[in-house]
Amino acid sequence: MATVDFARVYRIALAITWCARDGAVYGSQSLAKSSDTTGIRDAALADATDLSPQPTISSTTKSGSDSTGSYTYIEVTATYSFTTIASFPGIPSTVDLSRTVRLQVDQ
């Protein structure tokens, strides 16, 4: 059972990483898309159709600056509450998995 749960948590961790990445890629295409929370969410959840319940997707658009000037970036976070199939001593049966991807927005 431990092997099955490890494989499940690994697969879900990959899926939410892809979700965060795809949402950030969508939002980084333009300033208009960086504020399109519905489009970002839809793009992110396209990789999570087999997860139930679906991950929670959040996004924020922020400004930053460096030696080359100022820029806008988007951060997309995918969060999923993973529950093990079996109980294991000393290991919680529910763990929140979260991945955040940050990309610069094309202007």
Buried (B, 14 or more C-beta within 10 A) or exposed (E): EEEEBEEBBEEBBEBBBBBBBBBBBBBBBEBEBBBBBEBBBBBBBEBBEEBEEBBBBBBBBEEEEEEEEEEBBBBBBBBBEBEBEEEEEEEEEEEEBBBBBBBEBEE
